Amino acid sequence: MTTFRRYLLFQVPGWALATLVGAWVWSRGLAEAWLVLLVLAAWAVKDLALYPILRDSYRHDVATGVERLVGSVATACAAIDVEGQVRISGEVWRARLVGPGPVTAGDRVRIVGADGLTLYVRRDDAQ
């Protein structure tokens, strides 16, 4: 299912409720039919206008959590022989060295994987 279709399906309950309220308002004579239809159309246009902003919220393939860090570059907090800590985006993470080492404090490492809260790193060749 496409992201746009998923987004539209999530909007259907709101459109249905707005239609029911609009029909009730019109049946009670509280508003003219053209005004009710205008409000419903504005509601739909608002939802379509918000789609580009909310698109990523409806995607399934967006990397979140630890997965978003894979491929990024971090800095070793201290020397890493097998295990140690790295800093990335102001956060300190536990790291396990998977490539040739050792890594000294301040060296750049590339995150190549993750397991739970442990990042798998190797020396970054582009130092």
Number of C-alpha atoms within 10 A of each C-alpha: 5 9 15 15 11 13 18 15 11 12 14 12 11 14 17 12 11 16 16 12 13 21 16 14 15 17 12 10 10 11 14 13 14 10 12 20 15 11 14 17 13 12 15 17 11 11 17 15 11 11 16 10 9 12 13 12 11 16 14 9 7 10 11 8 8 14 15 10 19 16 13 14 20 25 21 24 20 15 17 20 14 14 17 19 20 28 19 16 10 8 8 14 17 14 25 22 23 17 15 10 13 14 23 15 15 14 17 22 27 21 24 18 18 16 11 8 11 16 26 20 27 22 23 17 8 7 7
